[in-house]
Amino acid sequence: MRRLGSISLVVILAGAAAAQQQSRETVIVEMKPYEGPTNPAVDPSTLTGKVMSGYQGWFTAEGDGAGMGWRHYTNRGQFRPGQCNIDLWPDVSELDADEKITTPFKFADGSPAFVFSSHNKKTVLRHFQWMKDYGLDGVFVQRFVVETQGAAPLAHCNAVMANCREGANLHGCCYAAMYDLSGLRRGGTDRCIEDWKLLVDRMKLGRDDQDKAYLRHNRKPVVAVWGIGFNDGRAYTLADCDRLIEFLKNDPTYGGNTVMIGIPTYWRTQQRDTITNAELHMTLLKADIFSPWLVGRFGTPQAVARHAREQVQPDIAWCKEHQKEYLPVVFPGFSWHNMHNQNPRNPFDQIPRLKGEFLWRQFTEYKAAGATMIYQAMFDELDEGTAIFKTSQTPPVGESRFVADAELPSDHYLWLVGQGGKLLRGEIPPSETIPKRAQ
C-alpha cells in the first residue's frame, strides 16, 4: 500500500473534518421546536408524587436509519448466540413488521428472534403508550455527552429526544433531559454546556410553549446531571461539575433550571463509591435534587430494609436540613453476565428479581422512610438487566442465557411500577407483599 506524504494526509484529514462538520451542521439545522398535539392529561408541573424511569434509547441496528450499525446489543462487535451484550430479551410481539429486526437467535421452536431499534419513532411512541397504559409518569431521557459530537450519534440522540418529546405529549406523560457525564475527559463538562445551549436554541427544550410535557419542578425546567462525585477514576473534575451546575442554575440565557444530580450511594459520608473531598458537599449543595445511584448496592429484600434504615432515612434528614430534595433509585434486579462474556465473577441473574418482591420492598421501604419521588432504573436497560418494559419470559435458547420467569407475563414490571406510583402517592396502602393483580 502506498504511503501518503504528510501534506497529502493533512489535506485528506482536513477534508474529512470539513465533511463531518458540514454533516453535523445539517443535523443541527434539523433540530426544531415541538409542532405536534398534546394530551390534556399531561401534568409536568412537579416531580413530587412521580415515578420517573430512565430511558436509555441507545439500541441501534444495521439498516435502522441511525447509520451506526448494531449498538448495545453486541459484545466485542458480535451479536449472536454465545456473544451478546444483553441479559434480558425484549418482548416485540406487539411491534409491527417495520419495527422488528431479525437476529441470529432462535426460540425453542426454531423460529427467529427479533429485537427493536431505539431509532424507530414508532417504537419509541409505543413505549410511551405503555407508560400511559400502566400509569407510569414519564422518563429522564439519557443523553450521554460523549455521544453528541459526531454527526450520526448526535442525530440519533436528537431523534430519541424528539421522539420522547412527542410520545410524552401524545400520551399524557412527562420527560426531561438527563446528561450522563461518563467517559468525559478533564474539562469535558464544557461539551455538556454547549449541548444544552444547542437543545435550548434549536429545540427550545424547557422553554417551548407548545411542548406541554417537559418536566418542571418548583416552576423551573428540570435538567439532570448524572455522575458527580464517584471515585471510579473519572477524568473530569469536581470543579468541572461545579461549573456545569452553576451554568444550568444561573446562566442568564440558559440557566433558571431545577438541577437534579445523580451521585454515589455514600455521598453523605464520602465512603465506598464516593470521592473523599472536602469540597464535595459544597458542589452538591448548588443543585436542587439529590439522587444517589443504588443499583447493585444490595441484593435481597432484607438488605433493602437495612439500607433504607442506615442510608435513606439519614440522607432524607440531611437533605431536609439543607433544604434539598431526595430522589432515591429503585431497580427490579441486576444481571450483566453476557456483557462480561459470561464470566463467573459476574454471575447470571446476579440480583434476582424474586417475581417483583425485591422491587416492591424498595418502594415500601423508601415510602416509609419519607421519599416523595422515585427514580426507576430503568425503562429499557437490557444490558444490566434492570429493564421494566415488556421483556420475553420465554426468550431465545442456545449458548446465551437470558433472565426470565415463565410464570410471569411480559408486562409484570410495568404493572408493578404503576402500583409503586400509587403507593408513593398514597392511593393504595403499603403492604409487605406485592398487591394482587386483577385478572
C-alpha positions as CSV (number, residue, x, y, z in Angstrom):
1,M,0.0,0.0,0.0
2,R,1.3,3.4,-0.9
3,R,2.2,5.7,2.0
4,L,0.8,9.3,1.7
5,G,3.1,12.2,2.3
6,S,2.4,14.3,5.4
7,I,0.9,17.2,3.3
8,S,-1.5,14.9,1.4
9,L,-2.5,13.3,4.7
10,V,-3.2,16.7,6.2
11,V,-5.3,17.7,3.2
12,I,-7.4,14.4,3.4
13,L,-7.9,14.8,7.2
14,A,-8.9,18.4,6.8
15,G,-11.4,17.5,4.1
16,A,-12.8,14.7,6.2
17,A,-13.2,17.0,9.2
18,A,-14.9,19.6,7.0
19,A,-17.3,17.0,5.7
20,Q,-18.0,15.7,9.2
21,Q,-18.6,19.3,10.4
22,Q,-20.9,20.0,7.4
23,S,-22.9,16.9,8.2
24,R,-23.1,17.8,11.9
25,E,-24.3,21.3,11.0
26,T,-27.0,19.7,8.8
27,V,-28.1,17.7,11.9
28,I,-28.3,20.8,14.0
29,V,-30.4,22.7,11.4
30,E,-32.9,19.8,11.5
31,M,-33.5,20.3,15.3
32,K,-36.8,22.0,15.8
33,P,-39.3,23.0,18.5
34,Y,-42.3,20.8,19.1
35,E,-45.1,21.0,16.5
36,G,-47.5,18.2,17.5
37,P,-50.6,17.8,19.6
38,T,-50.6,17.4,23.4
39,N,-52.8,15.2,25.6
40,P,-54.7,17.3,28.1
41,A,-53.9,14.7,30.8
42,V,-50.2,15.6,30.9
43,D,-49.0,17.0,34.2
44,P,-45.4,18.1,34.1
45,S,-45.8,20.6,36.9
46,T,-43.9,18.8,39.7
47,L,-41.7,15.8,40.4
48,T,-43.4,15.3,43.7
49,G,-45.5,12.1,43.7
50,K,-44.0,10.9,40.5
51,V,-42.1,7.7,39.5
52,M,-39.8,8.6,36.6
53,S,-37.9,6.0,34.7
54,G,-34.5,6.3,33.0
55,Y,-34.8,5.9,29.2
56,Q,-31.5,4.8,27.6
57,G,-32.7,4.9,24.0
58,W,-29.3,3.6,22.9
59,F,-30.2,0.4,21.0
60,T,-29.5,0.6,17.2
61,A,-29.1,-2.0,14.5
62,E,-28.0,-2.4,10.9
63,G,-30.4,-0.7,8.5
64,D,-32.5,1.2,11.1
65,G,-31.6,4.6,9.7
66,A,-29.3,5.6,12.5
67,G,-26.2,4.8,10.5
68,M,-24.3,3.4,13.5
69,G,-24.9,-0.4,13.0
70,W,-25.5,-2.6,16.0
71,R,-25.0,-0.8,19.3
72,H,-25.6,-2.1,22.8
73,Y,-26.7,-5.4,21.5
74,T,-23.3,-6.5,20.5
75,N,-20.4,-7.9,22.6
76,R,-17.0,-7.3,21.0
77,G,-18.7,-6.5,17.8
78,Q,-20.8,-9.6,17.7
79,F,-24.5,-10.3,18.2
80,R,-25.0,-14.0,18.0
81,P,-25.8,-16.9,20.3
82,G,-22.9,-17.1,22.8
83,Q,-21.9,-13.5,22.3
84,C,-24.1,-10.6,23.1
85,N,-24.4,-7.6,25.5
86,I,-27.9,-8.1,26.9
87,D,-29.2,-10.2,29.7
88,L,-32.9,-9.6,29.0
89,W,-34.7,-10.2,25.7
90,P,-37.3,-7.6,24.6
91,D,-40.8,-8.7,24.0
92,V,-41.6,-7.5,20.5
93,S,-44.8,-9.4,20.0
94,E,-46.8,-6.2,19.8
95,L,-44.5,-4.5,17.4
96,D,-45.3,-4.1,13.7
97,A,-43.2,-5.7,11.0
98,D,-41.3,-2.5,10.3
99,E,-40.2,-2.3,13.9
100,K,-38.8,-5.8,14.2
101,I,-35.2,-6.6,13.4
102,T,-34.1,-10.2,12.7
103,T,-31.3,-11.7,14.7
104,P,-29.4,-15.0,14.6
105,F,-31.1,-16.1,17.8
106,K,-33.8,-18.7,17.8
107,F,-36.7,-19.6,20.1
108,A,-37.2,-23.2,21.2
109,D,-39.5,-23.9,18.3
110,G,-36.8,-22.8,15.8
111,S,-38.4,-19.6,14.9
112,P,-36.3,-16.4,14.6
113,A,-36.0,-14.0,17.5
114,F,-36.4,-10.3,16.8
115,V,-35.3,-7.1,18.6
116,F,-36.1,-3.4,18.2
117,S,-34.2,-0.2,17.5
118,S,-34.5,2.9,19.7
119,H,-34.1,4.9,16.4
120,N,-37.5,3.8,15.3
121,K,-40.0,6.6,16.1
122,K,-43.0,4.2,16.0
123,T,-41.3,2.0,18.7
124,V,-40.5,4.9,21.0
125,L,-44.1,6.2,20.7
126,R,-45.3,2.7,21.6
127,H,-43.1,2.7,24.7
128,F,-44.9,5.9,25.8
129,Q,-48.2,4.3,25.1
130,W,-47.2,1.5,27.5
131,M,-46.3,4.2,30.1
132,K,-49.8,5.6,29.7
133,D,-51.4,2.1,29.9
134,Y,-49.7,1.2,33.2
135,G,-49.8,4.6,34.9
136,L,-46.1,5.5,34.7
137,D,-45.3,9.2,34.9
138,G,-42.6,9.6,32.4
139,V,-38.8,9.4,31.8
140,F,-35.5,11.0,32.1
141,V,-34.1,10.8,28.6
142,Q,-30.5,9.7,28.9
143,R,-28.1,11.9,26.9
144,F,-24.5,10.7,27.0
145,V,-22.3,13.7,26.4
146,V,-19.6,11.7,24.7
147,E,-22.2,10.6,22.1
148,T,-23.2,14.0,21.0
149,Q,-20.1,15.0,18.9
150,G,-20.2,13.0,15.7
151,A,-23.0,13.6,13.2
152,A,-24.6,10.2,13.3
153,P,-24.5,9.9,17.1
154,L,-25.8,13.4,17.6
155,A,-28.6,12.7,15.0
156,H,-29.6,9.6,17.0
157,C,-29.5,11.4,20.3
158,N,-31.7,14.1,18.9
159,A,-34.1,11.7,17.3
160,V,-34.6,9.9,20.6
161,M,-35.1,13.2,22.4
162,A,-37.6,14.4,19.8
163,N,-39.5,11.1,19.8
164,C,-39.7,11.0,23.6
165,R,-41.0,14.6,23.5
166,E,-43.7,13.6,21.0
167,G,-44.5,10.4,22.9
168,A,-44.8,12.2,26.2
169,N,-47.1,14.9,24.7
170,L,-49.3,12.3,22.9
171,H,-49.8,10.0,25.9
172,G,-50.0,12.4,28.8
173,C,-46.6,11.6,30.3
174,C,-43.7,13.9,31.0
175,Y,-40.0,13.9,30.2
176,A,-36.7,15.7,31.0
177,A,-33.2,15.6,29.8
178,M,-30.6,13.8,31.8
179,Y,-26.9,14.2,31.0
180,D,-24.6,11.3,31.7
181,L,-21.0,12.5,32.1
182,S,-19.5,9.0,31.9
183,G,-16.4,8.9,29.7
184,L,-15.7,12.7,29.7
185,R,-12.2,13.9,30.0
186,R,-11.0,16.7,32.2
187,G,-12.8,19.9,31.2
188,G,-15.4,17.8,29.3
189,T,-18.4,19.3,31.0
190,D,-17.9,22.2,28.7
191,R,-19.2,19.9,26.0
192,C,-22.3,19.4,28.1
193,I,-22.8,23.2,28.4
194,E,-22.6,23.6,24.6
195,D,-25.0,20.7,24.0
196,W,-27.6,22.3,26.4
197,K,-27.2,25.6,24.6
198,L,-27.9,23.7,21.3
199,L,-31.0,22.0,22.7
200,V,-32.4,25.3,24.0
201,D,-31.5,27.3,20.9
202,R,-32.8,24.7,18.4
203,M,-35.5,22.7,20.1
204,K,-36.4,25.2,22.8
205,L,-36.2,22.5,25.4
206,G,-37.9,23.5,28.6
207,R,-38.8,26.9,27.0
208,D,-41.3,25.8,24.3
209,D,-44.9,26.8,25.0
210,Q,-46.1,24.2,22.5
211,D,-44.3,21.4,24.4
212,K,-46.5,20.8,27.4
213,A,-44.8,17.6,28.6
214,Y,-41.3,18.9,29.6
215,L,-41.0,18.2,33.4
216,R,-40.8,21.2,35.8
217,H,-40.3,21.4,39.5
218,N,-40.7,24.5,41.6
219,R,-41.8,26.2,38.4
220,K,-38.5,25.6,36.6
221,P,-37.5,23.1,33.9
222,V,-35.7,20.0,35.3
223,V,-32.3,19.2,34.0
224,A,-30.5,16.1,35.4
225,V,-26.7,15.6,35.5
226,W,-25.5,12.1,36.4
227,G,-22.0,11.2,37.5
228,I,-20.8,13.6,40.1
229,G,-18.6,12.5,43.0
230,F,-17.8,8.9,42.0
231,N,-14.4,7.5,42.9
232,D,-14.1,5.2,39.8
233,G,-11.4,7.1,38.1
234,R,-13.4,9.7,36.1
235,A,-11.2,12.2,34.4
236,Y,-13.4,15.2,34.7
237,T,-13.1,17.1,38.0
238,L,-15.3,18.3,40.8
239,A,-14.5,21.8,39.6
240,D,-15.8,20.9,36.1
241,C,-19.1,19.7,37.7
242,D,-19.3,22.8,39.9
243,R,-19.1,25.0,36.8
244,L,-21.8,22.9,35.0
245,I,-24.2,23.2,37.9
246,E,-23.6,26.9,38.1
247,F,-24.3,27.3,34.4
248,L,-27.6,25.3,34.5
249,K,-28.7,27.2,37.5
250,N,-27.6,30.8,36.9
251,D,-26.7,31.5,33.3
252,P,-28.8,34.5,32.2
253,T,-29.9,32.8,29.0
254,Y,-29.7,29.1,29.5
255,G,-30.0,28.8,33.3
256,G,-33.0,29.1,35.5
257,N,-33.4,25.3,35.8
258,T,-34.1,22.9,38.7
259,V,-31.0,20.7,38.7
260,M,-31.1,17.1,39.7
261,I,-27.8,15.3,40.2
262,G,-27.0,11.6,40.1
263,I,-24.5,11.0,42.8
264,P,-22.8,8.0,44.6
265,T,-24.7,5.9,47.2
266,Y,-22.4,7.0,50.0
267,W,-22.2,10.7,49.1
268,R,-23.2,11.9,52.6
269,T,-20.3,10.1,54.4
270,Q,-17.9,10.1,51.5
271,Q,-17.2,6.4,51.8
272,R,-17.0,3.4,49.4
273,D,-18.1,4.6,46.0
274,T,-17.5,8.3,46.7
275,I,-14.5,10.6,46.4
276,T,-13.1,12.0,49.6
277,N,-13.0,15.7,49.0
278,A,-13.7,18.5,51.5
279,E,-15.4,20.5,48.7
280,L,-17.8,17.7,47.5
281,H,-20.8,18.8,49.6
282,M,-20.2,22.5,48.6
283,T,-20.6,21.5,45.0
284,L,-23.6,19.2,45.6
285,L,-25.4,21.9,47.6
286,K,-25.5,24.1,44.5
287,A,-28.0,21.6,43.0
288,D,-31.7,21.1,44.0
289,I,-32.4,17.4,44.0
290,F,-30.1,14.6,45.1
291,S,-30.4,11.2,43.5
292,P,-28.0,8.6,44.9
293,W,-27.3,5.6,42.5
294,L,-28.3,2.5,44.3
295,V,-28.3,-0.2,41.6
296,G,-26.3,-3.2,42.6
297,R,-25.6,-1.9,46.1
298,F,-27.7,-4.6,47.8
299,G,-29.4,-7.8,46.6
300,T,-32.1,-9.0,49.0
301,P,-35.3,-7.6,50.5
302,Q,-33.7,-7.8,53.9
303,A,-30.8,-5.7,52.7
304,V,-33.2,-3.2,51.2
305,A,-34.7,-2.7,54.7
306,R,-31.3,-2.2,56.2
307,H,-30.2,0.2,53.5
308,A,-33.4,2.3,54.0
309,R,-32.7,2.4,57.7
310,E,-29.0,3.1,57.6
311,Q,-28.7,5.3,54.5
312,V,-32.0,6.5,53.0
313,Q,-33.5,7.9,56.3
314,P,-30.4,9.8,57.2
315,D,-30.0,11.0,53.6
316,I,-33.5,12.4,53.6
317,A,-32.9,14.1,57.0
318,W,-29.7,15.7,55.7
319,C,-31.5,16.9,52.6
320,K,-34.3,18.4,54.6
321,E,-31.9,20.2,56.9
322,H,-30.2,21.7,53.9
323,Q,-33.4,22.4,52.0
324,K,-32.8,19.9,49.2
325,E,-35.0,17.2,47.8
326,Y,-34.2,13.5,47.6
327,L,-34.9,11.1,44.7
328,P,-34.0,7.6,45.6
329,V,-33.3,5.0,42.9
330,V,-35.2,1.7,42.8
331,F,-34.3,-1.3,40.5
332,P,-36.0,-4.6,39.8
333,G,-32.9,-6.8,39.8
334,F,-29.5,-6.9,38.2
335,S,-27.6,-9.1,35.7
336,W,-24.7,-8.3,33.3
337,H,-23.4,-11.8,32.7
338,N,-23.4,-11.6,28.9
339,M,-21.9,-8.2,28.9
340,H,-18.9,-9.6,30.7
341,N,-18.5,-12.6,28.4
342,Q,-20.3,-15.0,30.8
343,N,-17.5,-14.6,33.3
344,P,-18.3,-16.4,36.6
345,R,-17.2,-13.3,38.5
346,N,-20.3,-11.7,37.1
347,P,-22.9,-14.4,37.7
348,F,-26.1,-14.8,35.7
349,D,-29.1,-13.3,37.4
350,Q,-26.7,-11.7,40.0
351,I,-29.5,-10.0,41.9
352,P,-32.7,-12.0,41.4
353,R,-36.0,-10.2,40.9
354,L,-38.0,-12.6,43.1
355,K,-41.1,-12.1,40.9
356,G,-41.1,-8.4,41.9
357,E,-40.7,-8.8,45.7
358,F,-37.3,-7.2,45.6
359,L,-38.5,-4.1,43.7
360,W,-41.7,-3.8,45.8
361,R,-39.7,-3.9,49.0
362,Q,-37.8,-0.8,47.8
363,F,-41.0,1.1,47.1
364,T,-42.4,0.3,50.5
365,E,-39.2,1.0,52.5
366,Y,-38.4,4.3,50.7
367,K,-42.0,5.5,51.1
368,A,-41.9,4.7,54.8
369,A,-38.5,6.5,55.0
370,G,-40.1,9.6,53.7
371,A,-39.5,9.6,49.9
372,T,-41.9,11.7,47.9
373,M,-40.5,10.9,44.5
374,I,-38.8,7.9,42.9
375,Y,-36.3,7.2,40.1
376,Q,-37.0,3.8,38.5
377,A,-33.9,2.2,36.9
378,M,-34.6,1.6,34.1
379,F,-37.3,1.6,31.4
380,D,-35.3,-0.1,28.7
381,E,-31.9,-1.2,30.2
382,L,-31.4,-4.7,28.8
383,D,-27.7,-4.6,29.2
384,E,-27.6,-4.7,33.0
385,G,-30.9,-6.5,33.5
386,T,-32.8,-3.6,35.0
387,A,-35.4,-3.0,32.3
388,I,-39.1,-2.8,33.4
389,F,-40.6,-2.6,29.9
390,K,-42.1,-5.7,28.3
391,T,-39.5,-8.5,28.1
392,S,-39.8,-12.1,26.9
393,Q,-40.4,-14.6,29.6
394,T,-39.7,-17.4,27.1
395,P,-36.5,-15.9,25.5
396,P,-34.3,-17.5,22.8
397,V,-32.5,-20.6,23.7
398,G,-28.9,-21.7,23.0
399,E,-25.4,-20.5,24.0
400,S,-26.6,-17.2,25.6
401,R,-28.9,-17.2,28.6
402,F,-31.5,-14.5,29.4
403,V,-33.2,-13.7,32.6
404,A,-36.8,-14.7,32.5
405,D,-39.6,-16.2,34.6
406,A,-42.2,-18.2,32.6
407,E,-44.7,-17.8,35.4
408,L,-45.0,-14.1,34.8
409,P,-46.5,-12.0,32.0
410,S,-44.1,-9.9,30.0
411,D,-45.7,-6.7,31.4
412,H,-45.4,-7.7,35.0
413,Y,-42.9,-5.0,35.9
414,L,-44.7,-2.2,34.1
415,W,-47.8,-3.1,36.1
416,L,-45.8,-3.3,39.3
417,V,-44.1,0.1,38.8
418,G,-47.6,1.6,38.2
419,Q,-48.6,0.1,41.6
420,G,-45.5,1.7,43.1
421,G,-46.6,5.1,41.9
422,K,-50.0,4.6,43.5
423,L,-48.2,3.6,46.8
424,L,-46.0,6.7,46.6
425,R,-49.0,9.0,46.2
426,G,-51.0,7.2,48.9
427,E,-53.6,5.9,46.5
428,I,-53.1,2.4,47.9
429,P,-51.9,1.3,51.3
430,P,-48.5,-0.2,51.9
431,S,-48.2,-3.9,52.0
432,E,-45.5,-6.4,52.8
433,T,-46.3,-8.4,49.6
434,I,-47.0,-7.3,46.1
435,P,-50.6,-6.2,45.5
436,K,-52.9,-8.7,43.9
437,R,-53.3,-8.1,40.2
438,A,-56.8,-8.1,38.8
439,Q,-57.4,-10.7,36.2
